[in-house]
């Protein structure tokens, strides 16, 4: 009888240790969601750091090899202030530019300039005069494995129509 009692106490102790190691009967933590839709786990009421962009811009467009985001002039204006982005004018013969443009790479020459935009996870915004060349450039970058690609819908025409200023190319 004493042996059975010791065995029961021992089993109860093992089960208790296993439950406490696994979190016991506490409810499972639910993911917390930030404004951009990224999630982080919560524990004890405090949110864990959330990984990913703080905001979501534009609408997704499927392309061979992945997708890119089609953004408005207002989105780009906000991104220029709030995000660490690389802005590329993809127009073959640029006559104007948006302030904050980092690179001038004609869409057809993107494969030859991948060394200038080597971070495949970076936020990269492309634009052109009416958006056609930047669309082609965005599709090229996605096909090369870039994941943070944004295309200005309507290009500089839409930017200017939104009342936002253009600069002469090269300034």
DSSP file (Angstrom, degrees, kcal/mol; ACC not computed):
  #  RESIDUE AA STRUCTURE BP1 BP2  ACC     N-H-->O    O-->H-N    N-H-->O    O-->H-N    TCO  KAPPA ALPHA  PHI   PSI    X-CA   Y-CA   Z-CA
    1    1 A X     >        0   0    0      0, 0.0     4,-1.6     0, 0.0     5,-0.1   0.000 360.0 360.0 360.0 -40.4    0.0    0.0    0.0
    2    2 A X  H  >  +     0   0    0      1,-0.2     4,-2.2     2,-0.2     5,-0.2   0.868 360.0  54.8 -67.0 -36.0    2.8    2.4    0.9
    3    3 A X  H  > S+     0   0    0      1,-0.2     4,-2.3     2,-0.2    -1,-0.2   0.898 106.9  50.6 -63.4 -41.1    4.5    1.7   -2.5
    4    4 A X  H  > S+     0   0    0      1,-0.2     4,-2.1     2,-0.2    -1,-0.2   0.867 109.9  51.0 -64.7 -37.0    1.3    2.6   -4.3
    5    5 A X  H  X S+     0   0    0     -4,-1.6     4,-2.2     2,-0.2    -2,-0.2   0.898 110.6  47.5 -68.0 -43.0    1.1    5.9   -2.4
    6    6 A X  H  X S+     0   0    0     -4,-2.2     4,-2.6     2,-0.2    -2,-0.2   0.918 112.1  50.8 -64.4 -43.4    4.7    6.8   -3.2
    7    7 A X  H  X S+     0   0    0     -4,-2.3     4,-2.5     2,-0.2    -2,-0.2   0.908 110.2  49.4 -61.1 -43.6    4.2    6.0   -6.8
    8    8 A X  H  X S+     0   0    0     -4,-2.1     4,-2.4     2,-0.2    -1,-0.2   0.904 112.2  47.6 -63.3 -43.5    1.0    8.2   -6.9
    9    9 A X  H  X S+     0   0    0     -4,-2.2     4,-2.3     2,-0.2    -2,-0.2   0.908 112.3  50.2 -65.2 -41.6    2.8   11.1   -5.3
   10   10 A X  H  X S+     0   0    0     -4,-2.6     4,-2.2     2,-0.2    -2,-0.2   0.917 111.9  46.8 -63.1 -44.6    5.7   10.7   -7.7
   11   11 A X  H  X S+     0   0    0     -4,-2.5     4,-2.6     2,-0.2     5,-0.2   0.899 111.5  51.6 -64.6 -41.2    3.4   10.6  -10.8
   12   12 A X  H  X S+     0   0    0     -4,-2.4     4,-2.2     1,-0.2    -1,-0.2   0.894 110.1  49.7 -62.0 -40.9    1.5   13.7   -9.5
   13   13 A X  H  X S+     0   0    0     -4,-2.3     4,-2.3     2,-0.2    -2,-0.2   0.905 111.5  48.2 -64.4 -42.9    4.8   15.5   -9.1
   14   14 A X  H  X S+     0   0    0     -4,-2.2     4,-2.4     2,-0.2    -2,-0.2   0.922 112.3  48.5 -64.8 -45.0    6.0   14.6  -12.6
   15   15 A X  H  X S+     0   0    0     -4,-2.6     4,-2.5     1,-0.2    -1,-0.2   0.904 111.2  50.9 -62.7 -41.5    2.6   15.7  -14.1
   16   16 A X  H  X S+     0   0    0     -4,-2.2     4,-2.3    -5,-0.2    -2,-0.2   0.910 110.6  48.7 -62.3 -43.3    2.8   19.0  -12.2
   17   17 A X  H  X S+     0   0    0     -4,-2.3     4,-2.0     2,-0.2    -2,-0.2   0.906 111.7  49.4 -63.9 -41.8    6.3   19.7  -13.4
   18   18 A X  H  X S+     0   0    0     -4,-2.4     4,-1.6     1,-0.2     6,-0.3   0.912 111.6  48.8 -64.6 -42.5    5.3   19.0  -17.0
   19   19 A X  H  <>S+     0   0    0     -4,-2.5     5,-3.4     1,-0.2     4,-0.5   0.904 111.8  48.3 -64.7 -40.9    2.3   21.2  -16.8
   20   20 A X  H ><5S+     0   0    0     -4,-2.3     3,-0.5     3,-0.2    -1,-0.2   0.861 110.4  52.1 -69.3 -33.4    4.2   24.1  -15.3
   21   21 A X  H 3<5S+     0   0    0     -4,-2.0    -1,-0.2     1,-0.2    -2,-0.2   0.819 112.4  46.1 -69.4 -30.8    7.0   23.7  -18.0
   22   22 A X  T 3<5S-     0   0    0     -4,-1.6    -1,-0.2    -5,-0.2    -2,-0.2   0.432 128.1 -93.9 -91.7  -0.5    4.4   23.8  -20.7
   23   23 A X  T X 5 -     0   0    0     -3,-0.5     3,-1.6    -4,-0.5    -3,-0.2   0.426  52.7-129.2 100.6  -0.2    2.5   26.8  -19.3
   24   24 A X  T 3 < -     0   0    0     -5,-3.4    -4,-0.1    -6,-0.3    -8,-0.0  -0.234  64.1 -29.4  61.7-140.4    0.0   24.7  -17.5
   25   25 A X  T 3  S+     0   0    0      2,-0.0    -1,-0.2     3,-0.0     3,-0.1   0.191  94.6 131.1-100.1  16.5   -3.6   25.6  -18.0
   26   26 A X    <   -     0   0    0     -3,-1.6     3,-0.1     1,-0.1     2,-0.0  -0.402  69.4 -96.8 -65.2 146.7   -3.1   29.3  -18.7
   27   27 A X        -     0   0    0      1,-0.1    -1,-0.1    -2,-0.0     2,-0.1  -0.330  45.2 -99.5 -64.6 147.9   -4.9   30.4  -21.8
   28   28 A X        -     0   0    0      1,-0.1     2,-0.1    -3,-0.1    -1,-0.1  -0.380  42.0-103.3 -66.8 144.1   -2.9   30.5  -25.0
   29   29 A X        -     0   0    0     -3,-0.1     2,-0.3    -2,-0.1    -1,-0.1  -0.455  33.0-140.1 -69.1 139.1   -1.5   33.9  -26.0
   30   30 A X        -     0   0    0     -2,-0.1    12,-0.7    -3,-0.1     2,-0.1  -0.786  24.3-103.8 -99.3 144.5   -3.4   35.6  -28.8
   31   31 A X  E     -A   41   0A   0     -2,-0.3     2,-0.4    10,-0.2    10,-0.2  -0.395  29.1-138.3 -67.1 142.7   -1.5   37.5  -31.5
   32   32 A X  E     -A   40   0A   0      8,-4.1     8,-1.9    -2,-0.1     2,-0.4  -0.821  15.6-147.4 -97.5 142.5   -1.7   41.3  -31.3
   33   33 A X  E     -A   39   0A   0     -2,-0.4     6,-0.2     6,-0.2     2,-0.1  -0.926   5.8-154.5-115.6 133.5   -2.2   43.2  -34.6
   34   34 A X    >   -     0   0    0      4,-2.2     3,-1.8    -2,-0.4    21,-0.0  -0.342  42.6 -86.4 -93.0-177.3   -0.8   46.6  -35.4
   35   35 A X  T 3  S+     0   0    0      1,-0.3    21,-0.2     2,-0.1    20,-0.1   0.795 127.5  53.5 -61.2 -30.0   -2.2   49.1  -37.9
   36   36 A X  T 3  S-     0   0    0     18,-0.3    -1,-0.3    17,-0.2    19,-0.1   0.479 117.9-108.9 -86.3  -1.6   -0.3   47.5  -40.7
   37   37 A X  S <  S+     0   0    0     -3,-1.8    -2,-0.1     1,-0.3     2,-0.1   0.411  73.0 137.3  92.0  -3.0   -1.6   44.0  -40.0
   38   38 A X        -     0   0    0     15,-0.3    -4,-2.2    16,-0.1    -1,-0.3  -0.468  43.0-140.5 -75.0 151.6    1.6   42.6  -38.7
   39   39 A X  E     +A   33   0A   0     -6,-0.2    12,-0.5    12,-0.2     2,-0.3  -0.841  22.9 176.8-118.5 153.7    1.3   40.4  -35.6
   40   40 A X  E     -A   32   0A   0     -8,-1.9    -8,-4.1    -2,-0.3     2,-0.1  -0.967  34.5-106.1-144.0 152.7    3.2   39.9  -32.4
   41   41 A X  E     -A   31   0A   0     -2,-0.3     7,-2.0   -10,-0.2     2,-0.4  -0.451  27.0-142.3 -83.6 156.8    2.4   37.7  -29.5
   42   42 A X  E     +B   47   0B   0    -12,-0.7     2,-0.3     5,-0.2     5,-0.2  -0.889  18.6 176.4-115.9 149.5    1.2   39.0  -26.2
   43   43 A X  E >  S-B   46   0B   0      3,-1.5     3,-1.4    -2,-0.4   -15,-0.0  -0.929  72.0  -2.2-152.5 125.1    2.0   37.7  -22.7
   44   44 A X  T 3  S-     0   0    0     -2,-0.3     3,-0.1     1,-0.3   -15,-0.0   0.770 125.7 -63.2  66.0  24.5    0.9   39.1  -19.5
   45   45 A X  T 3  S+     0   0    0      1,-0.2     2,-0.4     0, 0.0    -1,-0.3   0.306 110.4 113.6  86.0 -10.2   -0.9   42.0  -21.2
   46   46 A X  E <   -B   43   0B   0     -3,-1.4    -3,-1.5     1,-0.0     2,-0.3  -0.824  66.2-125.8-100.1 133.3    2.3   43.5  -22.8
   47   47 A X  E     -B   42   0B   0     -2,-0.4    -5,-0.2    -5,-0.2     2,-0.1  -0.546  19.9-131.1 -77.5 137.8    2.7   43.4  -26.6
   48   48 A X        -     0   0    0     -7,-2.0   -16,-0.1    -2,-0.3    -1,-0.1  -0.465  44.7 -75.7 -78.6 159.2    5.8   41.8  -27.9
   49   49 A X        -     0   0    0     -2,-0.1     2,-0.5     1,-0.1    -8,-0.2  -0.275  48.9-133.0 -56.3 140.8    7.8   43.8  -30.6
   50   50 A X        -     0   0    0    -10,-0.1     2,-0.4    -3,-0.1   -10,-0.1  -0.855  13.6-147.6-101.8 130.5    6.1   43.6  -34.0
   51   51 A X        +     0   0    0    -12,-0.5     2,-0.2    -2,-0.5   -12,-0.2  -0.792  56.4  45.4 -98.2 138.9    8.2   42.8  -37.0
   52   52 A X  S    S-     0   0    0     -2,-0.4    -2,-0.1   -14,-0.1   -16,-0.1  -0.586  96.9 -29.0 122.2 176.2    7.4   44.3  -40.4
   53   53 A X        -     0   0    0     -2,-0.2   -15,-0.3     1,-0.1   -17,-0.2  -0.308  47.0-136.7 -66.3 148.1    6.4   47.6  -41.8
   54   54 A X  S    S+     0   0    0    -19,-0.1     2,-0.3     1,-0.1   -18,-0.3   0.724  86.9  28.5 -76.3 -22.1    4.5   50.0  -39.5
   55   55 A X  S    S-     0   0    0    -19,-0.1     2,-0.5   -20,-0.1   -19,-0.1  -0.951  72.6-132.6-137.9 156.6    2.0   51.0  -42.3
   56   56 A X        -     0   0    0     -2,-0.3     2,-0.4   -21,-0.2   -19,-0.0  -0.932  23.5-164.5-111.2 133.8    0.6   49.3  -45.4
   57   57 A X        -     0   0    0     -2,-0.5    14,-0.1   -21,-0.1    13,-0.0  -0.936  40.1 -21.2-120.6 139.6    0.6   51.3  -48.6
   58   58 A X  S    S-     0   0    0     -2,-0.4     2,-0.4    11,-0.1    13,-0.2   0.051  80.7 -58.2  72.1-170.7   -1.4   50.7  -51.9
   59   59 A X  E     -C   70   0C   0     11,-2.0    11,-3.1    -3,-0.0     2,-0.1  -0.924  52.0-109.3-116.9 137.8   -3.0   47.7  -53.5
   60   60 A X  E     -C   69   0C   0     -2,-0.4     2,-0.4     9,-0.2     9,-0.2  -0.406  27.8-165.2 -69.8 141.8   -1.3   44.4  -54.3
   61   61 A X  E     -C   68   0C   0      7,-3.0     7,-2.1    -2,-0.1     2,-0.2  -0.995  18.1-131.2-126.1 122.7   -0.7   43.6  -58.0
   62   62 A X  E     +C   67   0C   0     -2,-0.4     2,-0.3     5,-0.2     5,-0.3  -0.508  33.2 169.5 -73.7 140.5    0.3   40.1  -59.0
   63   63 A X  E >   -C   66   0C   0      3,-2.9     3,-2.5    -2,-0.2     2,-0.2  -0.959  48.0 -73.3-144.5 158.0    3.3   39.7  -61.3
   64   64 A X  T 3  S+     0   0    0     -2,-0.3     3,-0.1     1,-0.3     0, 0.0  -0.378 123.3  17.0 -55.8 121.3    5.4   36.8  -62.5
   65   65 A X  T 3  S-     0   0    0     -2,-0.2     2,-0.3     1,-0.1    -1,-0.3   0.376 135.7 -40.1  97.1  -3.1    7.5   35.8  -59.5
   66   66 A X  E <  S-C   63   0C   0     -3,-2.5    -3,-2.9     2,-0.0     2,-0.3  -0.973  74.9 -72.8 155.8-139.0    5.5   37.6  -56.8
   67   67 A X  E     -C   62   0C   0     -2,-0.3    82,-0.4    -5,-0.3     2,-0.3  -0.975  24.0-156.5-153.6 164.8    3.7   40.9  -56.4
   68   68 A X  E     -C   61   0C   0     -7,-2.1    -7,-3.0    -2,-0.3     2,-0.5  -0.871  27.9-106.2-136.2 171.3    4.2   44.6  -55.9
   69   69 A X  E     -Cd  60 150C   0     80,-2.5    82,-2.9    -2,-0.3     2,-0.7  -0.876  17.7-145.4-106.5 132.7    2.1   47.4  -54.5
   70   70 A X  E     -Cd  59 151C   0    -11,-3.1   -11,-2.0    -2,-0.5     2,-0.3  -0.869  29.5-168.4 -93.9 117.1    0.4   50.0  -56.6
   71   71 A X  E     - d   0 152C   0     80,-2.8    82,-3.1    -2,-0.7     2,-0.1  -0.730  17.0-127.1-113.8 157.6    0.4   53.3  -54.6
   72   72 A X     >  -     0   0    0     -2,-0.3     4,-2.3    80,-0.2     5,-0.2  -0.458  34.4-104.8 -89.4 165.7   -1.2   56.7  -54.9
   73   73 A X  H  > S+     0   0    0      1,-0.2     4,-2.6     2,-0.2     5,-0.2   0.878 124.3  54.3 -57.3 -37.0    0.6   60.0  -54.9
   74   74 A X  H  > S+     0   0    0      2,-0.2     4,-2.1     1,-0.2    -1,-0.2   0.891 106.5  51.0 -65.7 -39.1   -0.7   60.5  -51.4
   75   75 A X  H  > S+     0   0    0      2,-0.2     4,-2.7     1,-0.2    -2,-0.2   0.944 112.1  46.5 -60.5 -47.6    0.9   57.2  -50.3
   76   76 A X  H  X S+     0   0    0     -4,-2.3     4,-2.5     1,-0.2    -2,-0.2   0.906 109.2  54.2 -63.5 -41.2    4.2   58.2  -51.9
   77   77 A X  H  X S+     0   0    0     -4,-2.6     4,-0.8     1,-0.2    -1,-0.2   0.915 112.5  44.2 -58.5 -42.8    4.1   61.6  -50.2
   78   78 A X  H >X S+     0   0    0     -4,-2.1     4,-2.7     1,-0.2     3,-0.6   0.901 111.8  53.0 -67.9 -41.4    3.6   59.9  -46.8
   79   79 A X  H 3X S+     0   0    0     -4,-2.7     4,-2.5     1,-0.2    -2,-0.2   0.874 101.4  59.7 -62.8 -37.8    6.3   57.3  -47.6
   80   80 A X  H 3< S+     0   0    0     -4,-2.5    -1,-0.2     1,-0.2    -2,-0.2   0.817 116.2  34.3 -60.5 -29.7    8.9   60.0  -48.4
   81   81 A X  H << S+     0   0    0     -4,-0.8    -2,-0.2    -3,-0.6    -1,-0.2   0.854 128.5  32.3 -89.8 -41.0    8.4   61.3  -44.9
   82   82 A X  H  < S+     0   0    0     -4,-2.7     2,-0.3    -5,-0.1    -3,-0.2   0.630 108.9  57.4 -99.5 -16.0    7.8   58.2  -42.8
   83   83 A X  S  < S-     0   0    0     -4,-2.5     2,-1.0    -5,-0.3   -30,-0.0  -0.794  73.3-120.3-122.9 158.1    9.8   55.4  -44.5
   84   84 A X        +     0   0    0     -2,-0.3    39,-0.6     2,-0.0     2,-0.3  -0.832  57.4 158.1 -91.7  97.7   13.3   54.5  -45.5
   85   85 A X  E     -e  123   0C   0     -2,-1.0     2,-0.5    -6,-0.1    39,-0.2  -0.835  44.3-134.6-125.2 158.4   12.8   54.0  -49.2
   86   86 A X  E     -e  124   0C   0     37,-2.3    39,-3.0    -2,-0.3     2,-0.5  -0.970  24.6-155.5-108.8 125.8   14.7   54.1  -52.4
   87   87 A X  E     -e  125   0C   0     -2,-0.5    15,-2.4    13,-0.4    16,-2.1  -0.899   9.7-169.8-109.1 127.0   13.0   56.1  -55.1
   88   88 A X  E     -ef 126 103C   0     37,-3.4    39,-1.9    -2,-0.5     2,-0.7  -0.963  18.6-147.9-121.8 126.4   13.7   55.3  -58.8
   89   89 A X  E     -ef 127 104C   0     14,-2.7    16,-1.6    -2,-0.5    39,-0.2  -0.847  16.3-174.5 -87.3 114.1   12.7   57.2  -61.8
   90   90 A X        +     0   0    0     37,-3.3    17,-2.1    -2,-0.7     2,-0.2   0.266  38.4 125.9 -96.9  10.3   12.2   54.5  -64.5
   91   91 A X    >   -     0   0    0     36,-0.4     3,-0.7    15,-0.2    -2,-0.1  -0.510  60.3-138.7 -70.2 132.4   11.6   56.9  -67.4
   92   92 A X  T 3  S+     0   0    0      1,-0.3     2,-0.3    -2,-0.2    14,-0.2   0.887  99.1  19.4 -60.9 -39.2   14.0   56.2  -70.3
   93   93 A X  T 3  S-     0   0    0     -3,-0.0    -1,-0.3     0, 0.0     2,-0.1  -0.692  88.8-158.2-130.4  78.9   14.5   60.0  -71.0
   94   94 A X    <   +     0   0    0     -3,-0.7     3,-0.1    -2,-0.3    12,-0.0  -0.344  23.3 171.3 -67.2 133.2   13.5   61.8  -67.8
   95   95 A X  S    S+     0   0    0      1,-0.2    74,-1.6    -2,-0.1     2,-0.3   0.564  71.2  21.5-108.3 -18.6   12.5   65.4  -68.1
   96   96 A X  E     -H  168   0D   0     72,-0.3     2,-0.3    74,-0.0    72,-0.2  -0.896  64.9-162.8-142.5 169.6   11.2   65.8  -64.6
   97   97 A X  E     -H  167   0D   0     70,-2.6    70,-3.1    -2,-0.3     2,-0.4  -0.981  24.9-111.7-151.9 161.1   11.5   64.1  -61.2
   98   98 A X    >   -     0   0    0     -2,-0.3     3,-1.5    68,-0.2    68,-0.1  -0.811  48.1-101.5 -92.4 135.7    9.9   63.9  -57.8
   99   99 A X  T 3  S+     0   0    0     66,-0.5     3,-0.1    -2,-0.4    -1,-0.1  -0.349 110.9  38.7 -57.9 133.8   11.9   65.4  -55.0
  100  100 A X  T 3  S+     0   0    0      1,-0.3   -13,-0.4   -13,-0.0    -1,-0.3   0.415  77.4 153.2 101.7   1.6   13.6   62.6  -53.1
  101  101 A X    <   -     0   0    0     -3,-1.5    -1,-0.3     1,-0.2   -13,-0.2  -0.462  21.9-175.0 -65.7 131.0   14.5   60.6  -56.2
  102  102 A X        +     0   0    0    -15,-2.4     2,-0.3     1,-0.2   -14,-0.2   0.818  60.6  21.5 -95.4 -37.7   17.5   58.5  -55.5
  103  103 A X  E     -f   88   0C   0    -16,-2.1   -14,-2.7     2,-0.1     2,-0.6  -0.961  52.7-148.8-138.1 149.1   18.2   56.8  -58.9
  104  104 A X  E     +f   89   0C   0     -2,-0.3     2,-0.4   -16,-0.2   -14,-0.2  -0.937  34.7 157.1-114.5 103.9   17.5   57.3  -62.5
  105  105 A X        -     0   0    0    -16,-1.6     5,-0.1    -2,-0.6   -13,-0.1  -0.927  39.7-131.2-131.2 106.9   17.3   53.8  -64.1
  106  106 A X    >   -     0   0    0     -2,-0.4     3,-2.2   -14,-0.2     4,-0.4  -0.307  26.9-118.9 -54.2 138.5   15.4   53.4  -67.3
  107  107 A X  G >  S+     0   0    0    -17,-2.1     3,-1.1     1,-0.3     4,-0.3   0.823 112.9  55.8 -52.9 -36.4   13.1   50.4  -66.9
  108  108 A X  G 3  S+     0   0    0      1,-0.2    -1,-0.3   -18,-0.2     3,-0.3   0.712 107.2  50.7 -70.7 -19.3   14.8   48.4  -69.7
  109  109 A X  G X> S+     0   0    0     -3,-2.2     3,-0.8     1,-0.2     4,-0.7   0.336  76.1 105.9-100.0   6.3   18.2   48.8  -68.0
  110  110 A X  G X4 S+     0   0    0     -3,-1.1     3,-1.5    -4,-0.4     4,-0.2   0.893  74.7  57.2 -55.6 -43.9   17.1   47.5  -64.6
  111  111 A X  G >4 S+     0   0    0     -4,-0.3     3,-0.8    -3,-0.3    -1,-0.2   0.854 106.2  50.5 -58.0 -32.2   18.9   44.1  -65.0
  112  112 A X  G <4 S+     0   0    0     -3,-0.8    -1,-0.3     1,-0.2     3,-0.2   0.623 112.4  48.0 -77.8 -12.3   22.2   45.9  -65.6
  113  113 A X  G XX  +     0   0    0     -3,-1.5     3,-1.6    -4,-0.7     4,-0.6   0.160  69.4 114.1-114.9  17.5   21.7   48.1  -62.5
  114  114 A X  G X4 S+     0   0    0     -3,-0.8     3,-0.9     1,-0.3    -1,-0.1   0.801  71.0  66.2 -61.0 -27.2   20.8   45.4  -59.9
  115  115 A X  G >4 S+     0   0    0      1,-0.2     3,-0.6    -3,-0.2    -1,-0.3   0.781  97.3  54.4 -63.0 -26.8   24.1   46.1  -58.0
  116  116 A X  G <4 S+     0   0    0     -3,-1.6    -1,-0.2     1,-0.2    -2,-0.2   0.678 117.5  35.6 -79.5 -17.9   22.8   49.6  -57.2
  117  117 A X  G << S+     0   0    0     -3,-0.9    -1,-0.2    -4,-0.6    -2,-0.1  -0.447  75.6 146.4-130.5  57.4   19.6   48.1  -55.7
  118  118 A X    <   +     0   0    0     -3,-0.6     2,-1.0     1,-0.1    -1,-0.1   0.691  41.1  92.2 -75.9 -21.0   21.0   45.0  -54.1
  119  119 A X    >   -     0   0    0      1,-0.2     3,-1.0    -3,-0.1    -1,-0.1  -0.645  56.2-168.8 -79.7 105.2   18.8   44.8  -51.0
  120  120 A X  T 3  S+     0   0    0     -2,-1.0    27,-2.8     1,-0.2    28,-0.6   0.597  84.4  48.3 -72.8 -11.6   16.0   42.5  -52.2
  121  121 A X  T 3  S+     0   0    0     25,-0.2    -1,-0.2    26,-0.2    -2,-0.1   0.479  86.7 113.4-103.5  -5.2   13.8   43.3  -49.1
  122  122 A X  S <  S-     0   0    0     -3,-1.0     2,-0.7     1,-0.1    26,-0.5  -0.227  78.5-104.0 -66.1 154.9   14.2   47.1  -49.2
  123  123 A X  E     -e   85   0C   0    -39,-0.6   -37,-2.3    24,-0.1     2,-0.5  -0.739  46.2-178.4 -80.6 117.0   11.3   49.3  -49.9
  124  124 A X  E     -eg  86 149C   0     24,-3.2    26,-2.8    -2,-0.7     2,-0.5  -0.979  11.5-163.2-124.6 124.8   11.7   50.5  -53.5
  125  125 A X  E     -eg  87 150C   0    -39,-3.0   -37,-3.4    -2,-0.5     2,-0.4  -0.921   6.4-167.3-109.3 129.5    9.4   52.9  -55.2
  126  126 A X  E     +eg  88 151C   0     24,-2.8    26,-2.4    -2,-0.5     2,-0.3  -0.881  11.2 167.5-112.2 147.7    9.4   53.3  -59.0
  127  127 A X  E     +e   89   0C   0    -39,-1.9   -37,-3.3    -2,-0.4   -36,-0.4  -0.978   7.9 177.4-149.8 161.3    7.7   55.9  -61.1
  128  128 A X        -     0   0    0     -2,-0.3    28,-2.7    24,-0.3    29,-0.3  -0.806  52.6 -73.3-147.0-171.8    7.7   57.2  -64.6
  129  129 A X  S    S+     0   0    0     -2,-0.2    28,-2.4    26,-0.2    29,-0.2   0.952 126.1   1.7 -57.9 -55.3    5.9   59.9  -66.6
  130  130 A X  S    S-     0   0    0     25,-0.2    24,-0.3    26,-0.2    -1,-0.2   0.379 105.7-102.8-116.3   2.4    2.5   58.1  -66.9
  131  131 A X  S  > S+     0   0    0     23,-0.2     4,-1.6    22,-0.1    24,-0.1   0.271  94.6 104.8  98.0 -10.9    3.3   55.0  -64.9
  132  132 A X  H  > S+     0   0    0      2,-0.2     4,-1.7     1,-0.2     5,-0.1   0.932  83.6  42.5 -70.3 -45.4    3.7   52.5  -67.8
  133  133 A X  H  > S+     0   0    0      1,-0.2     4,-2.2     2,-0.2    -1,-0.2   0.884 114.0  51.6 -70.0 -37.1    7.5   52.3  -67.6
  134  134 A X  H  > S+     0   0    0      2,-0.2     4,-2.8     1,-0.2    -1,-0.2   0.856 106.1  55.8 -68.5 -32.5    7.5   52.0  -63.8
  135  135 A X  H  X S+     0   0    0     -4,-1.6     4,-2.3     2,-0.2    -1,-0.2   0.937 109.6  45.9 -60.6 -46.3    5.0   49.2  -64.0
  136  136 A X  H  X S+     0   0    0     -4,-1.7     4,-2.0     1,-0.2    -2,-0.2   0.889 113.1  50.4 -63.8 -39.4    7.3   47.3  -66.3
  137  137 A X  H  X S+     0   0    0     -4,-2.2     4,-2.5     2,-0.2    -2,-0.2   0.900 109.1  50.9 -65.0 -41.3   10.2   48.1  -64.0
  138  138 A X  H  X S+     0   0    0     -4,-2.8     4,-2.4     1,-0.2    -2,-0.2   0.915 109.7  50.5 -62.2 -43.0    8.3   46.9  -61.0
  139  139 A X  H  X S+     0   0    0     -4,-2.3     4,-2.1     1,-0.2    -1,-0.2   0.890 110.0  50.9 -62.3 -39.3    7.5   43.6  -62.8
  140  140 A X  H  X S+     0   0    0     -4,-2.0     4,-1.1     2,-0.2    -2,-0.2   0.941 110.4  47.8 -63.4 -47.2   11.2   43.2  -63.6
  141  141 A X  H ><>S+     0   0    0     -4,-2.5     5,-2.3     1,-0.2     3,-0.5   0.905 111.1  50.9 -63.1 -40.8   12.3   43.7  -60.0
  142  142 A X  H ><5S+     0   0    0     -4,-2.4     3,-1.8     1,-0.2    -1,-0.2   0.905 106.8  54.7 -61.6 -40.7    9.7   41.3  -58.7
  143  143 A X  H 3<5S+     0   0    0     -4,-2.1    -1,-0.2     1,-0.3    -2,-0.2   0.750 104.9  54.9 -66.0 -21.9   10.8   38.7  -61.3
  144  144 A X  T <<5S-     0   0    0     -4,-1.1    -1,-0.3    -3,-0.5    -2,-0.2   0.324 129.2 -95.8 -91.4   6.7   14.4   39.1  -59.8
  145  145 A X  T < 5S+     0   0    0     -3,-1.8     2,-0.3     1,-0.3    -3,-0.2   0.589  72.1 149.3  95.1  11.4   13.1   38.3  -56.3
  146  146 A X      < -     0   0    0     -5,-2.3    -1,-0.3    -6,-0.1     3,-0.2  -0.610  20.9-177.1 -78.4 138.4   12.6   41.8  -54.9
  147  147 A X        +     0   0    0    -27,-2.8     2,-0.2    -2,-0.3   -26,-0.2   0.614  67.4  61.9-114.2 -15.4    9.8   41.8  -52.3
  148  148 A X  S    S+     0   0    0    -28,-0.6   -24,-3.2   -26,-0.5     2,-0.4  -0.324  70.6 146.0-108.4  50.2    9.3   45.5  -51.2
  149  149 A X  E     - g   0 124C   0    -82,-0.4   -80,-2.5    -2,-0.2     2,-0.4  -0.729  22.9-178.1 -98.6 135.2    8.4   47.0  -54.6
  150  150 A X  E     -dg  69 125C   0    -26,-2.8   -24,-2.8    -2,-0.4     2,-0.4  -0.979   9.3-159.3-128.9 141.4    6.0   49.9  -55.0
  151  151 A X  E     -dg  70 126C   0    -82,-2.9   -80,-2.8    -2,-0.4     2,-0.7  -0.987  22.5-125.0-124.1 128.1    4.8   51.5  -58.2
  152  152 A X  E >   -d   71   0C   0    -26,-2.4     3,-1.9    -2,-0.4   -24,-0.3  -0.613  30.2-129.5 -73.9 110.3    3.3   55.0  -58.4
  153  153 A X  T 3  S+     0   0    0    -82,-3.1   -80,-0.2    -2,-0.7   -22,-0.1  -0.441  91.5   6.5 -63.6 120.4   -0.1   54.6  -60.1
  154  154 A X  T >> S-     0   0    0     -2,-0.3     4,-1.4   -24,-0.3     3,-0.7   0.374 102.7-135.5  85.6  -5.5   -0.3   57.1  -62.9
  155  155 A X  H <>  -     0   0    0     -3,-1.9     4,-2.1     1,-0.2     3,-0.4  -0.085  62.9 -20.0  59.3-150.9    3.3   58.2  -62.5
  156  156 A X  H 3> S+     0   0    0    -28,-2.7     4,-2.7     1,-0.2    -1,-0.2   0.774 134.1  64.1 -64.9 -26.1    4.3   61.9  -62.5
  157  157 A X  H <> S+     0   0    0    -28,-2.4     4,-2.2    -3,-0.7    -1,-0.2   0.941 107.8  40.8 -61.0 -46.1    1.1   62.8  -64.3
  158  158 A X  H  X S+     0   0    0     -4,-1.4     4,-1.6    -3,-0.4    -2,-0.2   0.880 113.3  55.0 -68.7 -38.2   -0.9   61.6  -61.2
  159  159 A X  H  <>S+     0   0    0     -4,-2.1     5,-1.9     1,-0.2     3,-0.2   0.942 112.5  42.2 -58.2 -48.9    1.6   63.2  -58.9
  160  160 A X  H ><5S+     0   0    0     -4,-2.7     3,-1.9     1,-0.2    -2,-0.2   0.885 110.5  56.2 -67.7 -39.5    1.2   66.6  -60.6
  161  161 A X  H 3<5S+     0   0    0     -4,-2.2    -1,-0.2     1,-0.3    -2,-0.2   0.782 100.8  59.8 -62.8 -27.1   -2.6   66.2  -60.8
  162  162 A X  T 3<5S-     0   0    0     -4,-1.6    -1,-0.3    -3,-0.2    -2,-0.2   0.401 124.5-106.0 -80.8   3.4   -2.6   65.7  -57.0
  163  163 A X  T < 5S+     0   0    0     -3,-1.9     2,-0.3     1,-0.3    -3,-0.2   0.683  75.2 139.7  82.7  18.3   -1.1   69.2  -56.7
  164  164 A X      < -     0   0    0     -5,-1.9    -1,-0.3    -6,-0.2    -2,-0.1  -0.752  52.7-108.7 -99.5 145.2    2.4   67.9  -55.8
  165  165 A X        -     0   0    0     -2,-0.3   -66,-0.5    -3,-0.1     2,-0.3  -0.373  23.3-156.6 -79.8 147.9    5.5   69.6  -57.3
  166  166 A X        -     0   0    0    -68,-0.1     2,-0.3    -2,-0.1   -68,-0.2  -0.881   7.8-149.2-112.8 150.5    7.9   68.2  -59.9
  167  167 A X  E     -H   97   0D   0    -70,-3.1   -70,-2.6    -2,-0.3     3,-0.1  -0.828  32.0 -93.3-111.7 155.4   11.5   69.3  -60.3
  168  168 A X  E >   -H   96   0D   0     -2,-0.3     3,-1.5   -72,-0.2   -72,-0.3  -0.412  59.3 -88.5 -61.0 146.7   13.5   69.3  -63.5
  169  169 A X  T 3  S+     0   0    0    -74,-1.6    -1,-0.1     1,-0.2   -72,-0.1  -0.288 111.5  25.9 -59.6 140.2   15.4   66.0  -64.0
  170  170 A X  T 3         0   0    0     -3,-0.1    -1,-0.2   -74,-0.1    -2,-0.1   0.412 360.0 360.0  88.9  -0.9   18.8   66.0  -62.4
  171  171 A X    <         0   0    0     -3,-1.5    -2,-0.1   -74,-0.0    -3,-0.1   0.462 360.0 360.0 -89.0 360.0   18.2   68.6  -59.7
